[in-house]
Amino acid sequence: MTEHDADDDTQSSDTAAESEEGLTYAAAGVDIADSEAATESLLDAAGEFAGDFAGLVDIGDRYLALATDGVGTKLLVAEALEDYSTVGIDCIAMNVNDLIAAGIEPVAFVDYLAIEAPDSETTGQIGEGLQVGAELADIALIGGETAVMPDVIDGLDIAGTAAGLAPKDALFAGEAEVGDAIVGWPSSGIHSNGLTLAREAVTREHAYDDPFPPDPGRTIGEELLTPTRIYAEVLAPLREHGAHAAAHITGGGWNNLTRMGPHRYEIEEPFDAQPVFEFVQTEGAIDDAEMHRTFNMGTGFVATLDPGDAMSVVEATTDGRIVGRVVDSEEAVSIRGLELA
C-alpha cells in the first residue's frame, strides 16, 4: 500500500480550524492530522509495504508497481455542471503521475466506478475522459468495474489503479541530495486536490455556472474542472540524467517536497500561479501559507538532480526549468517568502 495521496487529504495541524481572517482546509472539512492518523492506523494494521508514491513488487529483474487514487470532490463540480467529460483524465493523471515520481513507466490502468443508478450519458462521458487520459499517458486501458449501489452511493465515485514497470536500476533513489538543483514543470491549474477548500471558497458568493472573473468566457466550474496535467514526457529525461528524487505536487501542496528527504528546499523561481488560485484565495480570504500547503500554486511536478544534469533535463522537456535548490539545513520548504515545515 502507498501513502494516501488523493484529493483533499493534506494540511498541517496548525490550521485545524477556521481563523477569523479566512477559510482553512480543516474548516472546509478536511483535517490532515486526522487523515494522517487514519492512514497510519491502516498501514500499521496492513503491515510493511515497499514504496512511497507507488507500491513495489519484486518480479525478478524488474519491479511491478501499483498506484491507486481517485478524483475526490472535484466530482461535485462535475455533477453541478453535468459535465463528467474530463474527470477520467484526472483519475488517470493522479495515478500515473505518482508512478512517474518513483521513476516507473506506467503501462496499464483499470478503473472502478461506483454509481447510484445506471446513466449511460454520464458513464459515456467518463469513458471519453479515460480514453483521452490513457492516450496522454501512453498506457493501455484494460477494463474496469461498474458497481450500481443505490444503498451506498449518492451520485457516483470513480477511482482507479495504474500499473507500471521499471528495471531495478531505473528507479529513482527517492532521496534528494544536498546541492541538488530542483527542476520543475508547470501545472495546468488546481489539478485534482484541494477541491474541498476551493469549492467552499468560491461558492460563498458564486455559483459554478457564474462567469470566471479573470476569463468571463469560461464559467467558474469549467475553470475548476481543468484536468490534471500528465507528466509522462519527463520520465525518460529524468531516468537518462540520473534524477535522485521526484515529487508530484498533490494533496499537501509544497510540503510534498519533504517526501524527497528531510532537507531544506529553497524554491527561488516557481512558476506563476494561474488566476484560479488568486480567485480561490480572495473568495475564501485564505492566507498564503494555507494556499501553499494545500495547492500546487502553479507548479505540478518537481525533481532533484546534480546541477550539471539539471539543465540537460530542462532542455529535453517542453517547459521545465530550474526552480530551486536543496540545501543542508533543517527540514523545510522556502517559497515566495514563506517557510513551510
Phi and psi restraints in degrees (value plus and minus 20) as a CYANA .aco file:
   2 THR   PHI    -125.1   -85.1
   2 THR   PSI     144.9   184.9
   3 GLU   PHI     -79.8   -39.8
   3 GLU   PSI     122.1   162.1
   4 HIS   PHI     -84.1   -44.1
   4 HIS   PSI     108.1   148.1
   5 ASP   PHI    -160.6  -120.6
   5 ASP   PSI       7.8    47.8
   6 ALA   PHI    -101.8   -61.8
   6 ALA   PSI     159.2   199.2
   7 ASP   PHI     -70.3   -30.3
   7 ASP   PSI     119.9   159.9
   8 ASP   PHI      42.8    82.8
   8 ASP   PSI      28.2    68.2
   9 ASP   PHI    -151.4  -111.4
   9 ASP   PSI     -10.9    29.1
  10 THR   PHI    -158.0  -118.0
  10 THR   PSI     117.7   157.7
  11 GLN   PHI    -194.0  -154.0
  11 GLN   PSI     124.3   164.3
  12 SER   PHI     -93.2   -53.2
  12 SER   PSI     133.1   173.1
  13 SER   PHI     -88.8   -48.8
  13 SER   PSI     -35.3     4.7
  14 ASP   PHI     -97.3   -57.3
  14 ASP   PSI     -18.2    21.8
  15 THR   PHI    -138.7   -98.7
  15 THR   PSI      22.3    62.3
  16 ALA   PHI    -101.7   -61.7
  16 ALA   PSI     -12.5    27.5
  17 ALA   PHI    -175.4  -135.4
  17 ALA   PSI     140.4   180.4
  18 GLU   PHI     -94.7   -54.7
  18 GLU   PSI     109.9   149.9
  19 SER   PHI    -100.6   -60.6
  19 SER   PSI     149.6   189.6
  20 GLU   PHI     -84.7   -44.7
  20 GLU   PSI     -49.4    -9.4
  21 GLU   PHI     -99.4   -59.4
  21 GLU   PSI     -54.5   -14.5
  22 GLY   PHI    -190.5  -150.5
  22 GLY   PSI    -198.8  -158.8
  23 LEU   PHI     -99.5   -59.5
  23 LEU   PSI     126.5   166.5
  24 THR   PHI    -143.6  -103.6
  24 THR   PSI     146.0   186.0
  25 TYR   PHI     -83.1   -43.1
  25 TYR   PSI     -62.0   -22.0
  26 ALA   PHI     -84.2   -44.2
  26 ALA   PSI     -62.2   -22.2
  27 ALA   PHI     -84.8   -44.8
  27 ALA   PSI     -47.9    -7.9
  28 ALA   PHI     -97.0   -57.0
  28 ALA   PSI     -32.5     7.5
  29 GLY   PHI     106.3   146.3
  29 GLY   PSI     -19.1    20.9
  30 VAL   PHI    -146.5  -106.5
  30 VAL   PSI      89.0   129.0
  31 ASP   PHI    -126.6   -86.6
  31 ASP   PSI      92.8   132.8
  32 ILE   PHI     -83.7   -43.7
  32 ILE   PSI     -51.9   -11.9
  33 ALA   PHI     -81.2   -41.2
  33 ALA   PSI     -64.8   -24.8
  34 ASP   PHI     -86.5   -46.5
  34 ASP   PSI     -60.7   -20.7
  35 SER   PHI     -82.9   -42.9
  35 SER   PSI     -64.4   -24.4
  36 GLU   PHI     -87.6   -47.6
  36 GLU   PSI     -56.4   -16.4
  37 ALA   PHI     -84.6   -44.6
  37 ALA   PSI     -60.8   -20.8
  38 ALA   PHI     -86.3   -46.3
  38 ALA   PSI     -60.3   -20.3
  39 THR   PHI     -84.9   -44.9
  39 THR   PSI     -62.8   -22.8
  40 GLU   PHI     -81.6   -41.6
  40 GLU   PSI     -58.2   -18.2
  41 SER   PHI     -82.3   -42.3
  41 SER   PSI     -62.2   -22.2
  42 LEU   PHI     -83.3   -43.3
  42 LEU   PSI     -65.6   -25.6
  43 LEU   PHI     -86.9   -46.9
  43 LEU   PSI     -58.6   -18.6
  44 ASP   PHI     -81.8   -41.8
  44 ASP   PSI     -60.2   -20.2
  45 ALA   PHI     -92.6   -52.6
  45 ALA   PSI     -54.3   -14.3
  46 ALA   PHI    -101.4   -61.4
  46 ALA   PSI     -42.4    -2.4
  47 GLY   PHI      80.5   120.5
  47 GLY   PSI    -191.1  -151.1
  48 GLU   PHI     -85.5   -45.5
  48 GLU   PSI     129.1   169.1
  49 PHE   PHI    -161.5  -121.5
  49 PHE   PSI     138.1   178.1
  50 ALA   PHI    -130.2   -90.2
  50 ALA   PSI     110.3   150.3
  51 GLY   PHI      88.1   128.1
  51 GLY   PSI     143.2   183.2
  52 ASP   PHI    -139.2   -99.2
  52 ASP   PSI     -90.8   -50.8
  53 PHE   PHI     -90.7   -50.7
  53 PHE   PSI     -44.7    -4.7
  54 ALA   PHI    -164.3  -124.3
  54 ALA   PSI     130.6   170.6
  55 GLY   PHI    -105.5   -65.5
  55 GLY   PSI     118.6   158.6
  56 LEU   PHI    -134.1   -94.1
  56 LEU   PSI     118.8   158.8
  57 VAL   PHI    -143.5  -103.5
  57 VAL   PSI     104.3   144.3
  58 ASP   PHI     -95.5   -55.5
  58 ASP   PSI      97.4   137.4
  59 ILE   PHI    -140.0  -100.0
  59 ILE   PSI      14.3    54.3
  60 GLY   PHI      86.9   126.9
  60 GLY   PSI    -127.9   -87.9
  61 ASP   PHI    -107.6   -67.6
  61 ASP   PSI     -21.7    18.3
  62 ARG   PHI    -158.0  -118.0
  62 ARG   PSI     149.2   189.2
  63 TYR   PHI    -127.9   -87.9
  63 TYR   PSI     115.9   155.9
  64 LEU   PHI    -112.0   -72.0
  64 LEU   PSI     109.2   149.2
  65 ALA   PHI    -140.6  -100.6
  65 ALA   PSI     124.9   164.9
  66 LEU   PHI    -151.4  -111.4
  66 LEU   PSI     117.7   157.7
  67 ALA   PHI    -153.4  -113.4
  67 ALA   PSI     120.5   160.5
  68 THR   PHI    -153.1  -113.1
  68 THR   PSI     120.6   160.6
  69 ASP   PHI    -186.9  -146.9
  69 ASP   PSI     153.1   193.1
  70 GLY   PHI    -152.3  -112.3
  70 GLY   PSI    -182.1  -142.1
  71 VAL   PHI    -124.3   -84.3
  71 VAL   PSI     -41.6    -1.6
  72 GLY   PHI      52.2    92.2
  72 GLY   PSI    -173.7  -133.7
  73 THR   PHI     -97.5   -57.5
  73 THR   PSI     -16.9    23.1
  74 LYS   PHI     -78.4   -38.4
  74 LYS   PSI     -46.1    -6.1
  75 LEU   PHI     -81.1   -41.1
  75 LEU   PSI     -48.8    -8.8
  76 LEU   PHI     -90.4   -50.4
  76 LEU   PSI     -51.3   -11.3
  77 VAL   PHI     -89.1   -49.1
  77 VAL   PSI     -64.0   -24.0
  78 ALA   PHI     -79.3   -39.3
  78 ALA   PSI     -61.1   -21.1
  79 GLU   PHI     -83.1   -43.1
  79 GLU   PSI     -63.0   -23.0
  80 ALA   PHI     -83.1   -43.1
  80 ALA   PSI     -56.6   -16.6
  81 LEU   PHI    -111.0   -71.0
  81 LEU   PSI     -25.5    14.5
  82 GLU   PHI      33.6    73.6
  82 GLU   PSI      23.1    63.1
  83 ASP   PHI    -156.4  -116.4
  83 ASP   PSI      82.7   122.7
  84 TYR   PHI    -126.9   -86.9
  84 TYR   PSI      -2.5    37.5
  85 SER   PHI     -91.8   -51.8
  85 SER   PSI     -37.8     2.2
  86 THR   PHI    -131.4   -91.4
  86 THR   PSI     -30.2     9.8
  87 VAL   PHI     -88.1   -48.1
  87 VAL   PSI     -43.8    -3.8
  88 GLY   PHI     -85.2   -45.2
  88 GLY   PSI     -55.5   -15.5
  89 ILE   PHI     -82.3   -42.3
  89 ILE   PSI     -65.9   -25.9
  90 ASP   PHI     -77.9   -37.9
  90 ASP   PSI     -64.0   -24.0
  91 CYS   PHI     -81.3   -41.3
  91 CYS   PSI     -63.9   -23.9
  92 ILE   PHI     -88.7   -48.7
  92 ILE   PSI     -63.3   -23.3
  93 ALA   PHI     -80.4   -40.4
  93 ALA   PSI     -64.1   -24.1
  94 MET   PHI     -84.3   -44.3
  94 MET   PSI     -44.3    -4.3
  95 ASN   PHI    -108.1   -68.1
  95 ASN   PSI     -71.5   -31.5
  96 VAL   PHI     -89.4   -49.4
  96 VAL   PSI     -50.6   -10.6
  97 ASN   PHI     -84.1   -44.1
  97 ASN   PSI     -53.3   -13.3
  98 ASP   PHI     -88.8   -48.8
  98 ASP   PSI     -56.9   -16.9
  99 LEU   PHI     -83.3   -43.3
  99 LEU   PSI     -66.1   -26.1
 100 ILE   PHI     -80.1   -40.1
 100 ILE   PSI     -57.0   -17.0
 101 ALA   PHI     -84.0   -44.0
 101 ALA   PSI     -38.4     1.6
 102 ALA   PHI    -117.7   -77.7
 102 ALA   PSI     -22.9    17.1
 103 GLY   PHI      68.3   108.3
 103 GLY   PSI       2.7    42.7
 104 ILE   PHI    -128.6   -88.6
 104 ILE   PSI     117.0   157.0
 105 GLU   PHI    -105.3   -65.3
 105 GLU   PSI      97.2   137.2
 106 PRO   PHI     -86.9   -46.9
 106 PRO   PSI     120.0   160.0
 107 VAL   PHI    -147.5  -107.5
 107 VAL   PSI     -46.2    -6.2
 108 ALA   PHI    -175.3  -135.3
 108 ALA   PSI     139.9   179.9
 109 PHE   PHI    -164.9  -124.9
 109 PHE   PSI     120.5   160.5
 110 VAL   PHI    -150.6  -110.6
 110 VAL   PSI     116.9   156.9
 111 ASP   PHI    -131.2   -91.2
 111 ASP   PSI     139.6   179.6
 112 TYR   PHI    -152.1  -112.1
 112 TYR   PSI      96.7   136.7
 113 LEU   PHI    -132.9   -92.9
 113 LEU   PSI      97.7   137.7
 114 ALA   PHI    -125.4   -85.4
 114 ALA   PSI     107.2   147.2
 115 ILE   PHI    -158.0  -118.0
 115 ILE   PSI     126.0   166.0
 116 GLU   PHI     -89.6   -49.6
 116 GLU   PSI     -62.6   -22.6
 117 ALA   PHI    -168.1  -128.1
 117 ALA   PSI     125.7   165.7
 118 PRO   PHI     -79.5   -39.5
 118 PRO   PSI     117.2   157.2
 119 ASP   PHI    -171.7  -131.7
 119 ASP   PSI      82.3   122.3
 120 SER   PHI     -85.9   -45.9
 120 SER   PSI     -51.4   -11.4
 121 GLU   PHI     -85.5   -45.5
 121 GLU   PSI     -67.1   -27.1
 122 THR   PHI     -85.4   -45.4
 122 THR   PSI     -68.3   -28.3
 123 THR   PHI     -85.7   -45.7
 123 THR   PSI     -52.5   -12.5
 124 GLY   PHI     -84.2   -44.2
 124 GLY   PSI     -61.9   -21.9
 125 GLN   PHI     -84.3   -44.3
 125 GLN   PSI     -62.2   -22.2
 126 ILE   PHI     -81.4   -41.4
 126 ILE   PSI     -62.9   -22.9
 127 GLY   PHI     -80.9   -40.9
 127 GLY   PSI     -58.4   -18.4
 128 GLU   PHI     -81.1   -41.1
 128 GLU   PSI     -63.5   -23.5
 129 GLY   PHI     -85.1   -45.1
 129 GLY   PSI     -59.3   -19.3
 130 LEU   PHI     -82.1   -42.1
 130 LEU   PSI     -59.8   -19.8
 131 GLN   PHI     -85.7   -45.7
 131 GLN   PSI     -63.1   -23.1
 132 VAL   PHI     -83.2   -43.2
 132 VAL   PSI     -64.6   -24.6
 133 GLY   PHI     -80.6   -40.6
 133 GLY   PSI     -61.1   -21.1
 134 ALA   PHI     -84.0   -44.0
 134 ALA   PSI     -58.8   -18.8
 135 GLU   PHI     -86.0   -46.0
 135 GLU   PSI     -62.4   -22.4
 136 LEU   PHI     -84.5   -44.5
 136 LEU   PSI     -55.6   -15.6
 137 ALA   PHI    -108.5   -68.5
 137 ALA   PSI     -29.1    10.9
 138 ASP   PHI      37.4    77.4
 138 ASP   PSI      31.8    71.8
 139 ILE   PHI    -147.7  -107.7
 139 ILE   PSI     147.9   187.9
 140 ALA   PHI    -116.8   -76.8
 140 ALA   PSI     115.2   155.2
 141 LEU   PHI    -106.1   -66.1
 141 LEU   PSI     100.5   140.5
 142 ILE   PHI    -135.6   -95.6
 142 ILE   PSI       9.5    49.5
 143 GLY   PHI      89.1   129.1
 143 GLY   PSI    -187.7  -147.7
 144 GLY   PHI     153.9   193.9
 144 GLY   PSI    -185.5  -145.5
 145 GLU   PHI    -160.3  -120.3
 145 GLU   PSI     113.8   153.8
 146 THR   PHI    -135.0   -95.0
 146 THR   PSI     100.7   140.7
 147 ALA   PHI    -133.8   -93.8
 147 ALA   PSI     103.5   143.5
 148 VAL   PHI    -115.0   -75.0
 148 VAL   PSI      92.8   132.8
 149 MET   PHI    -157.0  -117.0
 149 MET   PSI      54.3    94.3
 150 PRO   PHI     -82.4   -42.4
 150 PRO   PSI     -43.7    -3.7
 151 ASP   PHI    -103.3   -63.3
 151 ASP   PSI     -28.9    11.1
 152 VAL   PHI    -136.9   -96.9
 152 VAL   PSI     -62.1   -22.1
 153 ILE   PHI    -124.2   -84.2
 153 ILE   PSI     113.3   153.3
 154 ASP   PHI    -128.1   -88.1
 154 ASP   PSI      80.3   120.3
 155 GLY   PHI      74.8   114.8
 155 GLY   PSI    -136.1   -96.1
 156 LEU   PHI    -178.0  -138.0
 156 LEU   PSI     143.1   183.1
 157 ASP   PHI    -162.1  -122.1
 157 ASP   PSI     123.7   163.7
 158 ILE   PHI    -151.1  -111.1
 158 ILE   PSI     116.5   156.5
 159 ALA   PHI    -162.3  -122.3
 159 ALA   PSI     154.9   194.9
 160 GLY   PHI    -183.7  -143.7
 160 GLY   PSI     152.4   192.4
 161 THR   PHI    -151.7  -111.7
 161 THR   PSI     110.2   150.2
 162 ALA   PHI    -125.6   -85.6
 162 ALA   PSI     118.0   158.0
 163 ALA   PHI    -128.1   -88.1
 163 ALA   PSI     123.1   163.1
 164 GLY   PHI    -162.3  -122.3
 164 GLY   PSI     145.8   185.8
 165 LEU   PHI    -151.1  -111.1
 165 LEU   PSI     127.1   167.1
 166 ALA   PHI    -172.9  -132.9
 166 ALA   PSI     111.0   151.0
 167 PRO   PHI     -76.9   -36.9
 167 PRO   PSI     128.1   168.1
 168 LYS   PHI     -80.2   -40.2
 168 LYS   PSI     -49.6    -9.6
 169 ASP   PHI    -106.8   -66.8
 169 ASP   PSI     -18.0    22.0
 170 ALA   PHI    -118.6   -78.6
 170 ALA   PSI     -34.4     5.6
 171 LEU   PHI     -84.0   -44.0
 171 LEU   PSI     122.3   162.3
 172 PHE   PHI     -88.6   -48.6
 172 PHE   PSI     124.4   164.4
 173 ALA   PHI     -81.0   -41.0
 173 ALA   PSI     -49.6    -9.6
 174 GLY   PHI      68.6   108.6
 174 GLY   PSI     -19.7    20.3
 175 GLU   PHI    -146.3  -106.3
 175 GLU   PSI      95.9   135.9
 176 ALA   PHI     -84.8   -44.8
 176 ALA   PSI     137.8   177.8
 177 GLU   PHI    -138.2   -98.2
 177 GLU   PSI     121.0   161.0
 178 VAL   PHI     -75.8   -35.8
 178 VAL   PSI     111.7   151.7
 179 GLY   PHI      78.5   118.5
 179 GLY   PSI     -32.3     7.7
 180 ASP   PHI     -80.8   -40.8
 180 ASP   PSI     128.4   168.4
 181 ALA   PHI    -106.5   -66.5
 181 ALA   PSI     128.9   168.9
 182 ILE   PHI    -128.3   -88.3
 182 ILE   PSI      98.3   138.3
 183 VAL   PHI    -119.3   -79.3
 183 VAL   PSI     118.0   158.0
 184 GLY   PHI    -149.9  -109.9
 184 GLY   PSI     141.4   181.4
 185 TRP   PHI    -151.7  -111.7
 185 TRP   PSI     121.9   161.9
 186 PRO   PHI     -88.2   -48.2
 186 PRO   PSI     133.8   173.8
 187 SER   PHI    -106.5   -66.5
 187 SER   PSI     155.2   195.2
 188 SER   PHI    -119.3   -79.3
 188 SER   PSI     -18.8    21.2
 189 GLY   PHI     124.3   164.3
 189 GLY   PSI    -163.7  -123.7
 190 ILE   PHI     -87.9   -47.9
 190 ILE   PSI     -41.7    -1.7
 191 HIS   PHI      43.9    83.9
 191 HIS   PSI    -158.7  -118.7
 192 SER   PHI    -148.1  -108.1
 192 SER   PSI      22.2    62.2
 193 ASN   PHI    -164.5  -124.5
 193 ASN   PSI     136.0   176.0
 194 GLY   PHI      59.1    99.1
 194 GLY   PSI     -11.3    28.7
 195 LEU   PHI     -88.7   -48.7
 195 LEU   PSI     -45.7    -5.7
 196 THR   PHI     -81.3   -41.3
 196 THR   PSI     -64.3   -24.3
 197 LEU   PHI     -90.0   -50.0
 197 LEU   PSI     -65.0   -25.0
 198 ALA   PHI     -81.9   -41.9
 198 ALA   PSI     -63.4   -23.4
 199 ARG   PHI     -84.1   -44.1
 199 ARG   PSI     -63.4   -23.4
 200 GLU   PHI     -81.2   -41.2
 200 GLU   PSI     -58.9   -18.9
 201 ALA   PHI     -88.1   -48.1
 201 ALA   PSI     -71.2   -31.2
 202 VAL   PHI     -96.9   -56.9
 202 VAL   PSI     -43.7    -3.7
 203 THR   PHI    -108.6   -68.6
 203 THR   PSI     -15.5    24.5
 204 ARG   PHI     -82.2   -42.2
 204 ARG   PSI     -61.2   -21.2
 205 GLU   PHI    -147.1  -107.1
 205 GLU   PSI     -21.0    19.0
 206 HIS   PHI    -153.0  -113.0
 206 HIS   PSI     141.9   181.9
 207 ALA   PHI    -126.1   -86.1
 207 ALA   PSI     138.3   178.3
 208 TYR   PHI     -83.6   -43.6
 208 TYR   PSI     -45.9    -5.9
 209 ASP   PHI    -112.4   -72.4
 209 ASP   PSI     -12.2    27.8
 210 ASP   PHI     -91.0   -51.0
 210 ASP   PSI     132.0   172.0
 211 PRO   PHI     -80.5   -40.5
 211 PRO   PSI     123.2   163.2
 212 PHE   PHI    -100.6   -60.6
 212 PHE   PSI      93.9   133.9
 213 PRO   PHI     -71.2   -31.2
 213 PRO   PSI     -62.4   -22.4
 214 PRO   PHI     -88.9   -48.9
 214 PRO   PSI     -38.2     1.8
 215 ASP   PHI    -168.5  -128.5
 215 ASP   PSI      61.2   101.2
 216 PRO   PHI     -81.5   -41.5
 216 PRO   PSI     -30.0    10.0
 217 GLY   PHI     -95.8   -55.8
 217 GLY   PSI     -30.2     9.8
 218 ARG   PHI    -138.1   -98.1
 218 ARG   PSI     135.8   175.8
 219 THR   PHI    -110.4   -70.4
 219 THR   PSI     143.8   183.8
 220 ILE   PHI     -78.9   -38.9
 220 ILE   PSI     -62.6   -22.6
 221 GLY   PHI     -82.6   -42.6
 221 GLY   PSI     -61.4   -21.4
 222 GLU   PHI     -81.7   -41.7
 222 GLU   PSI     -59.2   -19.2
 223 GLU   PHI     -84.3   -44.3
 223 GLU   PSI     -63.0   -23.0
 224 LEU   PHI     -86.0   -46.0
 224 LEU   PSI     -47.4    -7.4
 225 LEU   PHI    -106.4   -66.4
 225 LEU   PSI     -19.6    20.4
 226 THR   PHI     -70.7   -30.7
 226 THR   PSI     103.2   143.2
 227 PRO   PHI     -90.1   -50.1
 227 PRO   PSI     132.5   172.5
 228 THR   PHI     -81.6   -41.6
 228 THR   PSI     114.2   154.2
 229 ARG   PHI     -89.2   -49.2
 229 ARG   PSI     122.5   162.5
 230 ILE   PHI    -123.6   -83.6
 230 ILE   PSI     105.9   145.9
 231 TYR   PHI    -119.5   -79.5
 231 TYR   PSI      17.9    57.9
 232 ALA   PHI     -80.6   -40.6
 232 ALA   PSI     -53.8   -13.8
 233 GLU   PHI     -87.8   -47.8
 233 GLU   PSI     -39.3     0.7
 234 VAL   PHI    -104.1   -64.1
 234 VAL   PSI     -36.1     3.9
 235 LEU   PHI     -82.9   -42.9
 235 LEU   PSI     -71.8   -31.8
 236 ALA   PHI     -79.5   -39.5
 236 ALA   PSI     -68.3   -28.3
 237 PRO   PHI     -81.6   -41.6
 237 PRO   PSI     -57.8   -17.8
 238 LEU   PHI     -85.8   -45.8
 238 LEU   PSI     -61.4   -21.4
 239 ARG   PHI     -83.3   -43.3
 239 ARG   PSI     -66.2   -26.2
 240 GLU   PHI     -81.3   -41.3
 240 GLU   PSI     -54.3   -14.3
 241 HIS   PHI    -126.0   -86.0
 241 HIS   PSI      -3.2    36.8
 242 GLY   PHI      49.0    89.0
 242 GLY   PSI      27.1    67.1
 243 ALA   PHI     -76.6   -36.6
 243 ALA   PSI     118.6   158.6
 244 HIS   PHI    -102.8   -62.8
 244 HIS   PSI     -60.7   -20.7
 245 ALA   PHI    -179.0  -139.0
 245 ALA   PSI     141.7   181.7
 246 ALA   PHI    -167.7  -127.7
 246 ALA   PSI     140.3   180.3
 247 ALA   PHI    -165.5  -125.5
 247 ALA   PSI     113.3   153.3
 248 HIS   PHI    -109.5   -69.5
 248 HIS   PSI      98.7   138.7
 249 ILE   PHI    -104.3   -64.3
 249 ILE   PSI      74.4   114.4
 250 THR   PHI    -138.3   -98.3
 250 THR   PSI    -151.8  -111.8
 251 GLY   PHI     -76.7   -36.7
 251 GLY   PSI     110.0   150.0
 252 GLY   PHI      82.0   122.0
 252 GLY   PSI     -27.1    12.9
 253 GLY   PHI      34.6    74.6
 253 GLY   PSI    -152.9  -112.9
 254 TRP   PHI     -92.4   -52.4
 254 TRP   PSI     -33.5     6.5
 255 ASN   PHI     -86.9   -46.9
 255 ASN   PSI     -33.0     7.0
 256 ASN   PHI     -78.8   -38.8
 256 ASN   PSI     -45.6    -5.6
 257 LEU   PHI     -81.9   -41.9
 257 LEU   PSI     -48.1    -8.1
 258 THR   PHI     -90.3   -50.3
 258 THR   PSI     -30.7     9.3
 259 ARG   PHI     -90.4   -50.4
 259 ARG   PSI     -32.2     7.8
 260 MET   PHI    -111.0   -71.0
 260 MET   PSI     -11.0    29.0
 261 GLY   PHI     104.2   144.2
 261 GLY   PSI     138.2   178.2
 262 PRO   PHI    -102.5   -62.5
 262 PRO   PSI      51.2    91.2
 263 HIS   PHI    -141.5  -101.5
 263 HIS   PSI     159.5   199.5
 264 ARG   PHI    -119.4   -79.4
 264 ARG   PSI     105.6   145.6
 265 TYR   PHI    -129.6   -89.6
 265 TYR   PSI      88.8   128.8
 266 GLU   PHI    -117.3   -77.3
 266 GLU   PSI      90.2   130.2
 267 ILE   PHI    -117.4   -77.4
 267 ILE   PSI      88.7   128.7
 268 GLU   PHI    -121.9   -81.9
 268 GLU   PSI     -46.1    -6.1
 269 GLU   PHI    -155.4  -115.4
 269 GLU   PSI      40.4    80.4
 270 PRO   PHI     -86.9   -46.9
 270 PRO   PSI     136.9   176.9
 271 PHE   PHI     -89.4   -49.4
 271 PHE   PSI     130.6   170.6
 272 ASP   PHI     -81.2   -41.2
 272 ASP   PSI     120.6   160.6
 273 ALA   PHI     -93.3   -53.3
 273 ALA   PSI     115.5   155.5
 274 GLN   PHI     -85.2   -45.2
 274 GLN   PSI     137.8   177.8
 275 PRO   PHI     -75.3   -35.3
 275 PRO   PSI     -45.8    -5.8
 276 VAL   PHI     -81.8   -41.8
 276 VAL   PSI     -51.7   -11.7
 277 PHE   PHI     -89.7   -49.7
 277 PHE   PSI     -63.3   -23.3
 278 GLU   PHI     -83.3   -43.3
 278 GLU   PSI     -58.3   -18.3
 279 PHE   PHI     -82.8   -42.8
 279 PHE   PSI     -68.1   -28.1
 280 VAL   PHI     -81.4   -41.4
 280 VAL   PSI     -64.4   -24.4
 281 GLN   PHI     -83.2   -43.2
 281 GLN   PSI     -63.0   -23.0
 282 THR   PHI     -86.5   -46.5
 282 THR   PSI     -66.0   -26.0
 283 GLU   PHI     -86.4   -46.4
 283 GLU   PSI     -50.9   -10.9
 284 GLY   PHI    -119.4   -79.4
 284 GLY   PSI     -20.0    20.0
 285 ALA   PHI      29.2    69.2
 285 ALA   PSI      28.4    68.4
 286 ILE   PHI    -112.1   -72.1
 286 ILE   PSI     116.6   156.6
 287 ASP   PHI     -97.8   -57.8
 287 ASP   PSI     143.9   183.9
 288 ASP   PHI     -80.6   -40.6
 288 ASP   PSI     -62.4   -22.4
 289 ALA   PHI     -83.6   -43.6
 289 ALA   PSI     -62.2   -22.2
 290 GLU   PHI     -82.7   -42.7
 290 GLU   PSI     -59.2   -19.2
 291 MET   PHI     -80.9   -40.9
 291 MET   PSI     -63.9   -23.9
 292 HIS   PHI     -96.5   -56.5
 292 HIS   PSI     -41.2    -1.2
 293 ARG   PHI    -102.4   -62.4
 293 ARG   PSI     -30.3     9.7
 294 THR   PHI    -134.0   -94.0
 294 THR   PSI     -60.8   -20.8
 295 PHE   PHI    -135.8   -95.8
 295 PHE   PSI     146.2   186.2
 296 ASN   PHI     -97.8   -57.8
 296 ASN   PSI     -39.3     0.7
 297 MET   PHI      34.3    74.3
 297 MET   PSI      16.3    56.3
 298 GLY   PHI      85.6   125.6
 298 GLY   PSI     -35.8     4.2
 299 THR   PHI    -141.3  -101.3
 299 THR   PSI     100.6   140.6
 300 GLY   PHI    -123.2   -83.2
 300 GLY   PSI     -35.7     4.3
 301 PHE   PHI    -174.6  -134.6
 301 PHE   PSI     118.6   158.6
 302 VAL   PHI    -157.5  -117.5
 302 VAL   PSI     138.3   178.3
 303 ALA   PHI    -167.3  -127.3
 303 ALA   PSI     133.0   173.0
 304 THR   PHI    -133.6   -93.6
 304 THR   PSI     118.5   158.5
 305 LEU   PHI    -166.6  -126.6
 305 LEU   PSI     144.4   184.4
 306 ASP   PHI     -75.3   -35.3
 306 ASP   PSI     119.0   159.0
 307 PRO   PHI     -72.8   -32.8
 307 PRO   PSI     -54.3   -14.3
 308 GLY   PHI     -87.9   -47.9
 308 GLY   PSI     -43.1    -3.1
 309 ASP   PHI    -115.6   -75.6
 309 ASP   PSI     -38.7     1.3
 310 ALA   PHI     -82.0   -42.0
 310 ALA   PSI     -64.6   -24.6
 311 MET   PHI     -87.1   -47.1
 311 MET   PSI     -50.7   -10.7
 312 SER   PHI     -83.9   -43.9
 312 SER   PSI     -59.2   -19.2
 313 VAL   PHI     -87.1   -47.1
 313 VAL   PSI     -62.1   -22.1
 314 VAL   PHI     -77.0   -37.0
 314 VAL   PSI     -65.6   -25.6
 315 GLU   PHI     -89.3   -49.3
 315 GLU   PSI     -42.7    -2.7
 316 ALA   PHI    -108.3   -68.3
 316 ALA   PSI     -25.0    15.0
 317 THR   PHI    -141.4  -101.4
 317 THR   PSI     144.3   184.3
 318 THR   PHI     -94.3   -54.3
 318 THR   PSI     -54.5   -14.5
 319 ASP   PHI    -166.0  -126.0
 319 ASP   PSI       7.8    47.8
 320 GLY   PHI    -101.5   -61.5
 320 GLY   PSI     140.2   180.2
 321 ARG   PHI    -179.7  -139.7
 321 ARG   PSI     141.2   181.2
 322 ILE   PHI     -94.9   -54.9
 322 ILE   PSI     103.3   143.3
 323 VAL   PHI    -130.4   -90.4
 323 VAL   PSI     -32.6     7.4
 324 GLY   PHI     159.2   199.2
 324 GLY   PSI    -179.8  -139.8
 325 ARG   PHI    -172.4  -132.4
 325 ARG   PSI     141.2   181.2
 326 VAL   PHI    -122.8   -82.8
 326 VAL   PSI     107.0   147.0
 327 VAL   PHI    -143.5  -103.5
 327 VAL   PSI     141.7   181.7
 328 ASP   PHI    -107.0   -67.0
 328 ASP   PSI      77.1   117.1
 329 SER   PHI    -184.0  -144.0
 329 SER   PSI    -198.3  -158.3
 330 GLU   PHI     -80.7   -40.7
 330 GLU   PSI     123.3   163.3
 331 GLU   PHI     -76.4   -36.4
 331 GLU   PSI     102.9   142.9
 332 ALA   PHI    -192.8  -152.8
 332 ALA   PSI     145.1   185.1
 333 VAL   PHI    -141.6  -101.6
 333 VAL   PSI     102.5   142.5
 334 SER   PHI    -126.4   -86.4
 334 SER   PSI     100.1   140.1
 335 ILE   PHI    -173.3  -133.3
 335 ILE   PSI     112.5   152.5
 336 ARG   PHI      30.4    70.4
 336 ARG   PSI      21.0    61.0
 337 GLY   PHI      57.8    97.8
 337 GLY   PSI     -14.5    25.5
 338 LEU   PHI    -122.1   -82.1
 338 LEU   PSI     130.0   170.0
 339 GLU   PHI    -137.3   -97.3
 339 GLU   PSI      86.0   126.0
 340 LEU   PHI    -122.9   -82.9
 340 LEU   PSI     112.0   152.0
